[in-house]
Amino acid sequence: MGRGEAVNHIKIVDTTLRDGEQTAGVVFSNHEKIRIAKMLDDIGVDQIEAGIPVMGGHEKEAIKEICQLGLRASIMGWNRAVIKDIEASLECGVDAVAISISTSDIHIEHKLRSTRQKVLESMVRATEFAKQHGVYISVNAEDASRSDPEFLLEFAQAAKEAGADRLRFCDTVGILDPFTTYERVKNLIEKVGIDIEMHTHNDFGMATANALAGVRAGATWVGVTVIGLGERAGNAALEEVVMALKYLQGIDLNFKTAKFRELAEYVSLASKRELPAWKPIVGSNMFAHESGIHADGALKNPRTYEVFCPEEVGLERQIVIGKHSGTNAIKAKFEEYGIGLTEEEANDILARVRKAAVELKRPLFDKELVYIYEDYLNEIKKIAVNKN
């Protein structure tokens, strides 16, 4: 999987408003959906999967409103391979439809209570109907990763002939690894010649890696959600995919990445899902350094422990003072307060800092460092007075 195999024209479809909202317990208000859609459009997302129109009610109204915003991004409605679903999408004014149906035998037999032939017929009928209305069509092969490879090829070929613009390769239960993903996607592209979208889930922590493997194999679309929201363990995260494409595969999508943290905070708030400090790309600890060796390196040259600048994703560098800090970090922190420390003073204060951090079981706040410094000065003065 050499770097030269990567496709340079990659598009992002964000499904925060559909698959993201399918996270157990998550509900977005219409106001929140509209704001998220605007934010996604602003940062550069190519297509927004806005929801499921056939649900009707508030869901359909929100999708209609998003379609009327005049956004640059394409707006997609998600549908089963059912004509009435697609009619509901068209009523909303979307310019793209996703037509989803299972292709794995376990889904066909136990979920759909159907057959492979009926799956093909339903998909073709729905795709041809959508094609008559001039919308962009993504045919979604649900559970593609567990589908019989030969049937998946037959399904993809039938979708292409019926008028589909792309095939969504769904790793629905997140069971693939990057190597298998690469081979499966490459085979589909070579034998069918249809645009592929990677839709990856994170059950084994490989959603982003698998999405990138698909791109290496020739996929031209990647499906994502903000902060990786999604069913069970979630989906490939928008911010992870965009930054990984840039720094690991040399594909710069020219997104407004400086707004990633703001977007992540809003979606976290709207979904009532905590944004972990250790979250890749947008977590508050992404550019926080406490360990003496790491903090010293970051102070001398940030590139020693950072791949890109924190400002690039809307964060700031933090030198955290705690149990693992070193004297250089102590000096640098006190310089922020306008206080210059000698090596001896830094060592004395560091010992106090480490003691306090162990007792508190956390790093210290700025005001606590100031208190420690004031106590240190008072002790020095007392020693001086006693000597006199």
FILUM-580405 format. One record per residue (C-alpha): residue number from 0; x, y, z. Coordinates in Angstrom, 1 decimal. Each point is the difference from the previous one (the first is absolute). Layout:
  resi    east   north      up
   NUM       X       Y       Z
...
***
This chain:
  resi    east   north      up
     0     0.0     0.0     0.0
     1     2.5     2.6    -1.2
     2    -0.7     3.7     0.4
     3    -0.1     0.3    -3.8
     4    -3.2    -2.1     0.0
     5    -2.0     2.6     1.9
     6    -2.7     1.8    -2.0
     7     0.4     3.7     0.1
     8    -3.6     1.0    -0.5
     9    -1.8    -1.1     3.2
    10    -3.5     1.2     1.1
    11    -1.5    -0.1     3.5
    12    -3.6    -0.9     0.7
    13    -0.9     0.8     3.6
    14    -2.8    -2.1     1.6
    15     0.0     1.6     3.5
    16    -3.7     0.9    -0.5
    17    -1.0    -3.5    -1.0
    18     2.4    -2.7     1.2
    19     1.4     2.2     2.8
    20    -3.5     0.6     1.3
    21    -0.6    -3.8     0.0
    22     2.5    -0.1     2.9
    23    -2.0    -1.6     2.8
    24    -1.6     2.8     2.1
    25     0.9     2.9    -2.4
    26    -2.7     2.4    -1.3
    27     0.7     3.3    -1.8
    28    -2.6     2.7     0.0
    29    -0.8     1.5    -3.4
    30     1.8     3.2     1.0
    31     3.1    -2.1     0.8
    32    -0.2    -1.9    -3.2
    33    -0.2     3.2    -2.0
    34     3.0     1.5     1.8
    35     2.1    -3.1    -0.4
    36    -0.8    -0.1    -3.7
    37     1.1     3.6    -0.3
    38     3.2    -0.7     1.9
    39     0.8    -3.1    -2.2
    40    -0.6     2.0    -3.1
    41     2.2     2.8     1.2
    42     3.0    -2.2     0.8
    43    -0.1    -1.6    -3.5
    44    -2.0    -3.3     0.1
    45    -1.1    -1.0    -3.5
    46    -3.2    -1.8     0.9
    47    -2.3     0.0     3.1
    48    -2.2    -3.0     0.7
    49    -2.7     1.9     1.7
    50    -2.2    -2.7     1.3
    51    -2.8    -2.5    -0.9
    52    -2.9     1.9    -1.7
    53    -2.5    -2.9     0.1
    54    -0.1     0.3     3.8
    55    -2.1     3.1    -0.6
    56    -0.8     2.6     2.7
    57     2.9     2.0     1.5
    58     2.6    -2.1    -1.9
    59    -1.5     0.9    -3.4
    60    -0.5     3.6     0.9
    61     3.7     0.3     1.1
    62     1.2    -1.5    -3.3
    63    -2.3     2.4    -2.0
    64     1.4     3.0     1.9
    65     3.6    -1.2    -0.6
    66    -0.8    -0.3    -3.7
    67    -1.3     3.5    -0.1
    68     3.2     1.5     1.6
    69     1.8     0.4    -3.3
    70     3.1    -1.8     1.2
    71     2.9    -0.8    -2.2
    72     0.0    -3.7     1.1
    73    -2.2    -2.6    -1.7
    74    -2.9    -1.1     2.3
    75    -0.8    -3.7     0.1
    76    -3.0    -1.8     1.4
    77     0.4    -3.6     1.3
    78    -2.5    -2.6    -1.3
    79    -0.8    -3.7     0.0
    80    -0.2    -1.5    -3.4
    81    -3.7     0.9     0.0
    82    -1.7     2.4    -2.4
    83    -2.0     1.8     2.7
    84     3.3     0.8     1.9
    85     1.5     1.6    -3.1
    86    -3.2     2.0    -0.7
    87     0.2     1.4     3.5
    88     3.6     1.0    -0.7
    89    -1.0     1.7    -3.2
    90    -2.7     1.9     1.8
    91     2.6     1.5     2.3
    92     2.0     1.4    -3.0
    93     3.2    -2.0     0.5
    94     2.4    -0.2    -3.0
    95     1.3    -3.5     1.0
    96    -1.4    -3.2     1.4
    97     1.5    -2.9     1.8
    98    -1.7    -3.3    -0.8
    99     0.9    -2.6     2.7
   100    -0.6    -3.7     0.0
   101     1.9    -2.9     1.6
   102     2.2    -2.2    -2.1
   103     1.3    -2.5     2.6
   104    -1.7    -3.4     0.2
   105    -0.5     0.4     3.8
   106    -1.9     3.3    -0.6
   107    -1.9    -1.3    -3.0
   108    -1.2    -3.1     1.7
   109    -0.6     1.1     3.6
   110    -0.7     3.8    -0.3
   111    -1.7     0.3    -3.4
   112    -1.4    -3.5    -0.1
   113     0.8     0.2    -3.7
   114     2.3    -1.4    -2.7
   115     2.9     1.3    -2.0
   116    -2.1     0.3    -3.1
   117    -2.7     2.1     1.7
   118     2.7     2.2     1.5
   119     1.4     0.7    -3.5
   120    -3.5     0.6    -1.4
   121    -0.9     2.5     2.8
   122     3.2     1.9    -0.4
   123    -0.2     0.2    -3.8
   124    -3.7     1.1     0.2
   125     0.8     2.8     2.5
   126     3.1     1.1    -1.8
   127    -1.7     0.3    -3.3
   128    -2.9     1.9     1.6
   129     2.5     2.5     1.6
   130     1.9     0.3    -3.3
   131    -3.2     1.1    -1.8
   132    -0.1     3.0     2.4
   133     3.5     1.2    -0.8
   134     1.5    -0.3     3.5
   135     3.5    -1.2     1.0
   136    -0.2    -3.7     1.1
   137     2.1    -1.9     2.6
   138    -1.0    -3.6     0.2
   139     1.0    -1.3     3.5
   140     1.1    -3.6     0.4
   141    -0.9    -0.4     3.6
   142     2.3    -2.6     1.7
   143     2.2    -0.1    -3.1
   144     2.9    -1.2     2.1
   145    -1.8    -3.3     0.9
   146    -1.5    -0.4    -3.5
   147     0.9    -2.8    -2.4
   148     2.7     1.7    -2.2
   149    -1.6    -1.3    -3.2
   150    -3.5     1.1     0.9
   151     1.4     3.4     1.0
   152     1.6     0.3    -3.5
   153    -3.3    -0.9    -1.6
   154    -1.9     2.5     2.2
   155     2.5     2.8    -0.8
   156    -0.2    -0.7    -3.7
   157    -3.8     0.0     0.1
   158     0.0     3.3     1.9
   159     2.3     1.5    -2.6
   160    -2.1    -1.1    -2.9
   161    -3.2     1.3     1.7
   162     1.6     3.5     0.2
   163     1.7     0.2     3.4
   164     2.8     2.6     0.2
   165     1.8    -1.8     2.8
   166    -0.1    -3.0     2.3
   167     0.2     0.4     3.7
   168     2.2    -2.8     1.4
   169    -1.3    -0.4     3.5
   170     2.1    -1.7     2.7
   171    -3.2    -0.1     2.0
   172     1.3    -1.8     3.0
   173     3.6     1.2    -0.2
   174     1.6    -3.4    -0.5
   175     2.6     0.9    -2.7
   176     3.6     0.8     0.4
   177     1.9     2.4    -2.4
   178     1.6    -2.8    -2.0
   179    -3.2    -1.9    -0.7
   180    -1.8     3.3    -0.7
   181     2.6     1.0    -2.6
   182    -0.3    -3.4    -1.9
   183    -3.8     0.0     0.1
   184    -0.4     3.6    -1.3
   185     2.7    -0.3    -2.6
   186    -1.7    -3.1    -1.3
   187    -3.3     1.8    -0.3
   188     1.5     3.0    -1.8
   189     2.0    -2.2    -2.5
   190    -2.9    -2.3    -0.8
   191    -3.0     2.4     0.0
   192     1.5     3.4    -0.6
   193    -2.4     2.0     2.3
   194     0.8     2.8     2.5
   195     0.3    -1.4     3.5
   196    -0.8     1.7     3.3
   197     1.5    -1.4     3.1
   198    -2.5    -0.3     2.9
   199     1.9    -1.4     2.9
   200    -1.0    -0.8     3.6
   201     2.3     0.0     3.0
   202    -0.8    -3.2     1.9
   203     3.7    -1.1     0.0
   204     1.4     3.5     0.0
   205     0.8    -0.1    -3.7
   206    -2.6     2.3    -1.6
   207     2.5     2.7    -1.1
   208     2.7    -2.4    -1.0
   209    -2.4    -2.0    -2.1
   210    -1.3     3.1    -1.7
   211     3.5     1.0    -0.9
   212     0.7    -3.5    -1.3
   213    -3.0     0.4    -2.2
   214     1.4     3.2    -1.4
   215     3.3    -1.6    -0.7
   216    -1.9    -2.6    -2.0
   217    -1.7     2.6    -2.0
   218    -3.2     1.0     1.8
   219    -0.9     3.6    -0.8
   220    -2.5     0.7     2.9
   221     0.3    -0.4     3.7
   222    -3.0     0.0     2.3
   223     0.6     1.6     3.5
   224    -1.7     1.4     3.0
   225     1.2     2.8     2.3
   226     2.0    -1.4     3.0
   227    -0.8    -3.5    -1.3
   228    -3.7    -0.1     1.2
   229    -1.8    -3.0    -1.3
   230    -1.7    -3.3     1.0
   231     1.8    -2.1     2.6
   232     3.7     1.0    -0.1
   233    -0.6     2.7    -2.6
   234     1.3     0.9    -3.4
   235     3.2     1.4    -1.6
   236     0.3     3.5     1.4
   237     0.0     3.0    -2.4
   238     2.9     1.7     1.7
   239     2.1    -3.1     0.1
   240    -0.5    -0.9    -3.6
   241     0.7     3.5    -1.3
   242     3.1     0.5     2.0
   243     1.3    -3.6    -0.7
   244    -0.6     0.4    -3.7
   245     2.1     3.2     0.1
   246     2.9    -1.2     2.2
   247     0.1    -3.7    -0.7
   248    -1.0    -0.2    -3.7
   249     0.9     3.5    -1.2
   250    -3.6     0.8    -1.0
   251    -0.9     3.5     1.1
   252    -3.8     0.6    -0.4
   253     0.4     3.7     0.9
   254    -2.6    -0.2     2.8
   255    -0.2     2.8     2.5
   256     1.5    -2.3     2.6
   257     0.5     2.9     2.5
   258    -3.7    -0.3     0.7
   259     0.2    -3.7     0.9
   260     0.1     0.5     3.7
   261    -3.0     2.4    -0.1
   262    -2.0    -2.5    -2.0
   263     1.0    -2.8     2.3
   264    -1.1     1.9     3.1
   265    -3.3     0.9    -1.5
   266    -0.8    -3.5    -1.2
   267     1.1    -1.3     3.4
   268    -2.4     2.4     1.7
   269    -2.9    -0.7    -2.3
   270     0.4    -3.7     0.3
   271     0.6     0.1     3.7
   272     3.1    -2.1    -0.5
   273     3.2     0.9     1.8
   274     3.0     1.1    -2.2
   275     2.8    -2.0     1.6
   276     3.2     1.9     0.8
   277     2.0    -2.8    -1.8
   278    -2.2     0.1    -3.2
   279     2.3     0.0    -3.0
   280     0.3     3.3    -1.9
   281    -2.5     2.1     2.1
   282     0.5    -1.2     3.6
   283     1.3     2.5     2.5
   284     3.0    -2.1     0.8
   285     1.0    -0.3    -3.7
   286     2.7     2.7     0.5
   287     0.4    -0.2     3.8
   288     3.5    -0.9     1.3
   289     0.8    -0.9     3.6
   290     2.9    -2.5    -0.1
   291     3.2     1.8     0.6
   292     1.8    -1.4    -3.1
   293    -3.1     0.6    -2.3
   294    -0.7     3.5     1.4
   295     3.7     1.0    -0.4
   296     0.0    -1.3    -3.6
   297    -3.2     1.8    -0.8
   298     1.3     3.2     1.5
   299     3.2    -0.2    -2.1
   300    -1.7    -1.1    -3.2
   301    -3.7    -0.9    -0.1
   302     0.6    -2.4    -2.9
   303     1.9    -2.3     2.4
   304    -3.4    -1.2     1.4
   305    -2.6     1.5    -2.4
   306    -0.8    -1.0    -3.6
   307    -1.8     3.3    -0.7
   308    -0.7     3.3     1.8
   309    -2.8     0.1     2.5
   310    -1.5     3.1    -1.7
   311    -0.6    -2.1    -3.1
   312    -2.9    -1.8     1.8
   313    -1.1     2.8     2.3
   314     2.0    -0.9     3.0
   315     2.9     1.5     2.0
   316     3.2    -1.6     1.4
   317     0.0    -0.6     3.7
   318     3.0    -0.6     2.2
   319    -1.7    -1.8     2.9
   320     1.8     0.2     3.4
   321    -0.3    -3.1     2.2
   322     1.7    -3.1     1.3
   323     2.0    -0.7    -3.1
   324     1.1     3.6    -0.8
   325     3.6     1.1    -0.2
   326     1.9     3.2     0.9
   327    -0.1     1.4    -3.6
   328    -3.8    -0.3     0.0
   329    -0.1     1.7     3.4
   330     2.2     2.9    -1.2
   331    -2.1     0.4    -3.2
   332    -3.3     0.0     2.0
   333     1.2     2.7     2.4
   334     1.3     2.1    -2.9
   335    -3.6     0.2    -1.1
   336    -0.7     1.6     3.4
   337     3.0     2.4    -0.5
   338     2.1    -1.8     2.5
   339     3.5    -1.1    -0.8
   340     1.3    -3.0     2.0
   341     3.5    -1.1     0.6
   342     0.9    -3.7    -0.3
   343     0.0    -0.3     3.8
   344    -3.3     1.7     0.4
   345    -1.5    -2.2    -2.8
   346     1.2    -3.2     1.7
   347    -1.4     1.1     3.4
   348    -3.4     0.9    -1.5
   349    -0.1    -3.2    -2.1
   350     0.3    -2.1     3.2
   351    -3.0     1.8     1.5
   352    -1.9    -0.3    -3.2
   353     0.5    -3.8    -0.2
   354    -1.0    -0.4     3.6
   355    -3.2     2.0    -0.5
   356    -0.8    -1.8    -3.2
   357     0.3    -3.4     1.7
   358    -2.3     1.1     2.8
   359    -2.6     1.5    -2.3
   360     0.4    -2.8    -2.6
   361     0.0     2.5    -2.9
   362     2.1     2.8    -1.6
   363    -0.1     3.4     1.6
   364    -1.9     3.1    -1.0
   365     1.7     3.3    -0.6
   366    -1.3     1.5     3.3
   367     1.4    -3.0     1.9
   368     3.4     0.5    -1.6
   369    -0.1     3.6     1.1
   370    -0.9    -1.0     3.6
   371     2.9    -2.5     0.0
   372     2.3     2.8    -1.2
   373    -1.2     2.4     2.6
   374     0.4    -2.6     2.8
   375     3.5    -0.7    -1.3
   376     0.9     3.7     0.1
   377    -1.4     0.3     3.5
   378     2.1    -2.9     1.2
   379     3.1     1.5    -1.6
   380    -0.7     3.3     1.8
   381    -0.5    -1.7     3.4
   382     3.3    -1.8    -0.5
   383     1.7     3.2    -0.8
   384    -1.5     1.8     3.1
   385     1.0    -2.9     2.3
   386     3.6     0.2    -1.3
   387     0.1     3.7     0.9
***
